[in-house]
Structures are given as structure tokens and as C-alpha cells.
Amino acid sequence: MIKKLIFIAMMGVLLARPAVSLAAYARDYVPLPPGTSLFAAYYNHVSANTFYNNGKKVTDDFNKSVNVGMARYVYFTSIGKALCGDGGFTVDPQFIVPVVDVNLNGSFVGNQSIATTGFSDPMVLATFWFVNDPKNKLWVGFTPWLTLPVGQYNRNSAANPGGNRWVIKPEIGIVKGFGEKTYLDVILGGEFYTNNDKYQGNQKLEQDATIQAEVHLSYDITKAWAISGDYFYINGGRTTVDGVKQDNTMSNHGLGLSMLFMIGGNNQLVLSYRDDFSVKSGFGDNTVGVRWAYIF
């Protein structure tokens, strides 16, 4: 029973967090020319049957299935000269609208099925490329993310599409090209959370900030096909429920593989797989993703 209560307490925080699934792909921090628009559609399928708390496996007697769909619009513009490089001080205001479908079943939750579907919290953001040096294949951008708490939320539900709290994520991304075909991306960020005063009824949920890191090493197989090895890390995020601190600080690692295809001059298709292979607290997720982007 105690294990079950721990699990249920963690679900509301970890089940429907599309922002975590929305990791960058290789070369996302390389800006497109000013005046360019981009529309992207995402689909991620996240599955797990193991759950960890403070380094210990709590259970593997359940099945988690989360489907996340997202629509994203981006517009690239120039606001002057970059601090470094002759590519211009590029900015790309954008917004993301996610839809989430969550299903959980198994004997650990009393052989019942917990399911919810709906609009999650939208995100607004923009990257500011203060280093834009195409000649030397070096780009550095700063991205402030803001997650708006307007997604569907039911205080009496164990899982929700929305989080009922604001999330602020400052992020910096660096891309360096080596030779003609190889690129290295390093992305560092942190997430800061406001409180949810309607958690599991009328409880108050607080969460410590998290630190996040990504590394992508990509290589051009052909002019239209690239492959990328991906690494992900998240640390922190301990929660407090009604003043009671939970022993659930994360220190989680993931590895992934992505393939990027250009189809003609305007379409890009990305196929990805990610395995959260080392989890201190949370779900041992496996994520299969697809992104289609149209550039115009």
C-alpha cells in the first residue's frame, strides 16, 4: 500500500510532461535565414513498465503508454548584427500546442485502467542567436521557454494533460561544425516551477528546479541524410506535497539515436529513439518519435 501511494503521488508530476519529451534534435540550434517560417508536427510514443524512487525499483507491475502530439510554428527574423559572426542577430519567436493521451494499467493500480486525453499546456519561446557565424560553423543561442497553465486539468484525477502551474525554462544551445559533415550540439537548461494548489484535490504541490543537459553528435551520410547519437540528463526536481518533502530527486540519463532526412528543399523528416537507461527517480521510459517539418 505504501508503495502504491508513492507511485500515485509521483504520477501527477511525471505522467504528462510533454516538455520533457520535447527534447531538441541535432542542429536545432542552427538558425534558418531571416524571413523563413517553419511548421512542425511531432508524434512521440512513450512507454514504460518500471518505476524508480530514490534509486530503488518500486515496481515493474504496470504498463504506461503516453502518446504526445504537438504542432509548432516558428518564424525567423533578424534584429541587427550578431555579437560574433556575420550571420546576423537572428530571433525565432514560436509557439507549441501539445495534445496528450495517457493510459496506465496493471495490478499495481488495482487492475484498473487510468486514462486521460486532452490539450496540454502550450509553450511560447524564442531563440536569440547572439553568436551566428556560418563561415566557422559556430552558433550560440539563448532560449527562454514559458509554459502556460491553460491545459486541461482535473484536481480529482490521478493523471492530467495539463500541469496547472507555470514553468519557466532558460536554455542555451551551442552548435559547432567540424569539417564538412560533423556537428556537435551541447544544450544546457534549467526548469523552474510555480506551485500547484489543486494537486490531487486541494493539496499543494511544490517542485525544486531541475537542471537539464543534451548532447548531440551528428554526421552527414549524404547531403540529404544525417544520423545523430543523442545523450540526455536531468537532475533535481524533488517534490513537496502539503509541506511533506518527497524523497524523489532525479538524476536520470538517457541515450538516443536519430535519423534526419531532407525531402526536397522544403521538408524534413526526423525519426528518433530514446532509452532512459539509468533512472534514479521516475519512469524507465522508452520513446519513439517522429517529426515532420515544412520550411517556407
C-alpha positions as CSV (number, residue, x, y, z in Angstrom):
1,M,0.0,0.0,0.0
2,I,2.8,2.4,0.8
3,K,4.5,1.7,-2.5
4,K,1.2,2.4,-4.3
5,L,0.8,5.7,-2.5
6,I,4.3,6.8,-3.5
7,F,3.6,5.8,-7.1
8,I,0.3,7.7,-7.3
9,A,1.9,10.8,-5.7
10,M,4.5,10.8,-8.4
11,M,2.2,10.2,-11.4
12,G,0.6,13.6,-11.4
13,V,4.1,15.2,-11.8
14,L,5.7,12.7,-14.2
15,L,3.0,11.2,-16.4
16,A,2.0,14.1,-18.6
17,R,5.1,16.3,-19.1
18,P,5.4,16.8,-22.9
19,A,8.1,19.5,-22.3
20,V,10.4,16.7,-21.1
21,S,9.6,14.7,-24.2
22,L,10.2,17.8,-26.4
23,A,14.0,17.5,-26.4
24,A,15.9,19.1,-29.2
25,Y,17.1,17.3,-32.2
26,A,20.6,17.6,-33.7
27,R,21.2,21.0,-35.4
28,D,18.0,22.6,-34.0
29,Y,20.2,25.4,-32.8
30,V,21.3,26.3,-36.3
31,P,19.1,29.2,-37.5
32,L,17.3,29.4,-40.8
33,P,17.6,32.5,-42.9
34,P,15.5,35.6,-41.7
35,G,12.1,35.7,-43.3
36,T,11.7,31.9,-43.2
37,S,8.8,30.2,-41.5
38,L,8.7,26.6,-40.2
39,F,5.8,24.4,-39.3
40,A,6.5,21.2,-37.5
41,A,4.3,18.3,-36.4
42,Y,5.5,15.9,-33.7
43,Y,4.4,12.5,-32.5
44,N,6.1,10.8,-29.6
45,H,5.1,7.4,-28.1
46,V,6.4,6.9,-24.6
47,S,6.2,3.5,-22.8
48,A,7.4,2.1,-19.6
49,N,6.8,-0.8,-17.1
50,T,9.4,0.1,-14.5
51,F,9.3,2.9,-11.9
52,Y,12.0,4.0,-9.6
53,N,12.1,6.1,-6.4
54,N,15.5,7.3,-5.0
55,G,17.5,4.7,-6.8
56,K,15.2,1.8,-6.0
57,K,12.8,0.0,-8.3
58,V,9.4,0.4,-6.8
59,T,7.6,-1.8,-9.3
60,D,7.5,-3.3,-12.7
61,D,3.9,-4.5,-12.5
62,F,2.2,-1.9,-14.7
63,N,2.1,-0.6,-18.2
64,K,2.4,3.0,-19.1
65,S,1.6,4.3,-22.5
66,V,1.7,8.0,-23.4
67,N,1.1,9.5,-26.8
68,V,2.1,13.1,-27.3
69,G,1.2,15.1,-30.4
70,M,2.5,18.7,-30.9
71,A,2.1,21.4,-33.5
72,R,4.8,24.0,-33.7
73,Y,5.1,27.3,-35.7
74,V,8.4,29.2,-35.9
75,Y,9.3,32.4,-37.7
76,F,12.9,33.5,-38.2
77,T,13.8,37.2,-38.3
78,S,16.8,39.5,-37.9
79,I,17.1,42.3,-35.4
80,G,20.6,43.6,-36.1
81,K,24.2,42.4,-36.1
82,A,25.3,39.4,-34.1
83,L,27.8,39.9,-31.3
84,C,30.0,37.4,-33.2
85,G,29.8,36.3,-36.8
86,D,28.3,37.8,-39.9
87,G,25.1,35.8,-39.9
88,G,23.0,38.5,-38.2
89,F,21.3,38.6,-34.8
90,T,18.6,36.1,-35.6
91,V,15.5,35.6,-33.4
92,D,12.7,32.9,-33.9
93,P,9.5,33.6,-32.0
94,Q,7.4,30.5,-31.8
95,F,4.6,28.6,-30.0
96,I,3.8,24.9,-29.4
97,V,0.4,23.3,-28.8
98,P,0.5,19.8,-27.3
99,V,-2.1,17.1,-27.1
100,V,-1.6,14.2,-24.7
101,D,-3.1,10.7,-24.4
102,V,-2.2,8.8,-21.2
103,N,-3.0,5.2,-20.4
104,L,-1.9,3.2,-17.3
105,N,-3.0,-0.3,-16.2
106,G,-1.7,-3.2,-14.2
107,S,-2.1,-5.0,-10.9
108,F,-0.1,-2.3,-9.1
109,V,-3.0,0.1,-9.7
110,G,-5.6,-2.5,-8.7
111,N,-6.0,-3.9,-12.2
112,Q,-7.9,-0.7,-13.2
113,S,-7.2,1.5,-16.2
114,I,-6.2,5.1,-15.6
115,A,-6.6,7.1,-18.8
116,T,-6.9,10.7,-19.9
117,T,-6.8,12.6,-23.1
118,G,-6.7,16.3,-23.9
119,F,-4.9,19.5,-24.6
120,S,-1.7,20.0,-22.5
121,D,-0.1,23.3,-21.6
122,P,1.1,25.3,-24.6
123,M,4.5,26.8,-24.7
124,V,5.8,30.1,-26.1
125,L,9.5,30.7,-26.7
126,A,12.1,32.3,-28.9
127,T,15.8,31.7,-29.5
128,F,18.2,34.7,-29.7
129,W,21.4,33.8,-31.7
130,F,24.0,36.3,-30.3
131,V,26.7,34.2,-32.0
132,N,25.8,33.4,-35.6
133,D,29.0,32.5,-37.5
134,P,28.2,30.3,-40.5
135,K,31.7,30.6,-42.0
136,N,33.2,29.0,-39.0
137,K,30.2,26.8,-38.3
138,L,29.6,28.1,-34.8
139,W,26.2,29.1,-33.4
140,V,25.2,30.0,-29.8
141,G,21.6,30.8,-28.9
142,F,19.7,31.6,-25.7
143,T,16.1,30.4,-25.4
144,P,13.6,31.4,-22.7
145,W,10.7,29.0,-22.6
146,L,7.4,29.7,-20.9
147,T,4.8,27.0,-20.3
148,L,1.2,28.4,-19.8
149,P,-1.1,26.6,-17.3
150,V,-4.1,26.5,-19.5
151,G,-4.2,22.8,-20.5
152,Q,-7.0,20.5,-19.3
153,Y,-6.7,19.8,-15.6
154,N,-8.9,18.0,-13.1
155,R,-7.9,18.2,-9.4
156,N,-9.5,14.9,-8.7
157,S,-7.7,12.9,-11.4
158,A,-4.6,10.9,-10.9
159,A,-3.2,12.0,-14.3
160,N,-3.8,15.1,-16.3
161,P,-2.9,16.6,-19.7
162,G,-2.1,19.9,-18.1
163,G,0.1,20.7,-15.1
164,N,-1.9,23.6,-13.5
165,R,1.4,25.6,-12.9
166,W,3.7,27.9,-14.8
167,V,7.1,26.6,-16.0
168,I,10.0,28.8,-16.9
169,K,13.0,27.3,-18.7
170,P,16.0,29.3,-19.7
171,E,18.2,27.3,-22.1
172,I,21.4,27.9,-24.0
173,G,22.5,25.9,-27.1
174,I,25.8,25.7,-28.8
175,V,26.5,24.1,-32.2
176,K,29.9,23.6,-33.7
177,G,30.7,22.1,-37.1
178,F,33.8,20.1,-37.7
179,G,34.9,19.6,-41.3
180,E,32.2,19.2,-43.9
181,K,29.9,16.6,-42.3
182,T,30.2,16.5,-38.5
183,Y,28.3,18.7,-35.9
184,L,28.3,18.8,-32.1
185,D,25.4,20.2,-30.2
186,V,25.5,21.0,-26.4
187,I,22.3,22.3,-24.8
188,L,22.1,23.3,-21.1
189,G,19.0,24.5,-19.4
190,G,17.0,24.6,-16.1
191,E,13.3,24.4,-15.4
192,F,11.6,26.4,-12.6
193,Y,8.1,25.6,-11.4
194,T,5.4,27.5,-9.6
195,N,3.2,25.7,-7.1
196,N,0.1,23.7,-8.0
197,D,-2.5,24.4,-5.3
198,K,-5.0,21.9,-6.7
199,Y,-2.9,18.8,-6.7
200,Q,-4.8,15.5,-6.0
201,G,-7.7,17.5,-4.7
202,N,-6.7,20.6,-2.7
203,Q,-3.1,19.7,-1.8
204,K,-0.2,21.9,-2.5
205,L,2.5,20.6,-4.8
206,E,5.9,22.3,-4.9
207,Q,8.8,21.2,-7.0
208,D,12.5,22.1,-6.9
209,A,14.1,23.3,-10.1
210,T,15.7,20.8,-12.5
211,I,18.9,21.1,-14.4
212,Q,18.9,19.5,-17.9
213,A,21.6,18.8,-20.5
214,E,21.6,17.3,-24.0
215,V,24.5,16.4,-26.3
216,H,24.0,15.5,-30.0
217,L,26.8,14.3,-32.3
218,S,25.6,14.2,-35.9
219,Y,27.2,13.2,-39.2
220,D,26.1,13.6,-42.8
221,I,25.8,10.3,-44.5
222,T,24.7,12.1,-47.7
223,K,23.6,15.7,-48.5
224,A,20.0,14.7,-47.6
225,W,20.6,12.2,-44.8
226,A,22.2,12.6,-41.4
227,I,22.5,10.4,-38.3
228,S,22.8,11.6,-34.7
229,G,23.8,10.0,-31.4
230,D,22.0,11.7,-28.5
231,Y,22.5,11.9,-24.8
232,F,20.1,13.4,-22.2
233,Y,20.4,14.2,-18.5
234,I,18.1,15.6,-15.8
235,N,18.8,16.3,-12.2
236,G,16.8,17.7,-9.3
237,G,13.0,18.2,-9.2
238,R,12.3,16.9,-5.7
239,T,8.7,17.5,-4.9
240,T,6.9,18.6,-1.7
241,V,3.2,17.8,-1.1
242,D,1.4,19.8,1.6
243,G,4.8,20.6,3.3
244,V,6.0,16.9,3.3
245,K,9.2,16.5,1.2
246,Q,9.2,13.5,-1.1
247,D,12.5,11.5,-1.5
248,N,12.3,11.7,-5.3
249,T,15.2,13.8,-6.5
250,M,16.0,12.8,-10.1
251,S,19.4,12.0,-11.6
252,N,18.4,10.3,-14.8
253,H,20.3,9.5,-18.0
254,G,19.1,8.7,-21.5
255,L,20.6,7.7,-24.8
256,G,19.1,8.0,-28.2
257,L,19.6,7.7,-31.9
258,S,18.1,10.0,-34.6
259,M,18.0,10.0,-38.3
260,L,17.3,13.2,-40.2
261,F,16.1,13.2,-43.8
262,M,15.7,16.2,-46.2
263,I,12.9,15.5,-48.7
264,G,13.2,18.1,-51.5
265,G,14.1,21.6,-50.4
266,N,11.2,22.2,-48.0
267,N,10.5,19.1,-46.0
268,Q,12.5,17.4,-43.2
269,L,11.6,14.1,-41.5
270,V,13.2,13.0,-38.3
271,L,12.9,9.5,-36.8
272,S,14.2,9.0,-33.2
273,Y,14.5,6.5,-30.4
274,R,15.4,7.2,-26.8
275,D,16.0,4.9,-23.8
276,D,16.1,6.3,-20.3
277,F,18.6,3.6,-19.2
278,S,19.6,5.0,-15.8
279,V,16.8,6.4,-13.6
280,K,17.1,7.5,-10.0
281,S,13.5,8.6,-9.7
282,G,10.8,8.3,-12.2
283,F,9.8,6.0,-15.1
284,G,12.2,3.9,-17.1
285,D,10.9,5.4,-20.4
286,N,11.4,4.3,-23.9
287,T,10.4,6.9,-26.5
288,V,9.8,6.6,-30.2
289,G,9.4,9.9,-32.0
290,V,8.6,11.3,-35.5
291,R,8.9,14.9,-36.5
292,W,7.9,16.4,-39.9
293,A,8.9,19.9,-40.6
294,Y,7.8,22.1,-43.6
295,I,10.1,25.1,-44.3
296,F,8.6,28.0,-46.3
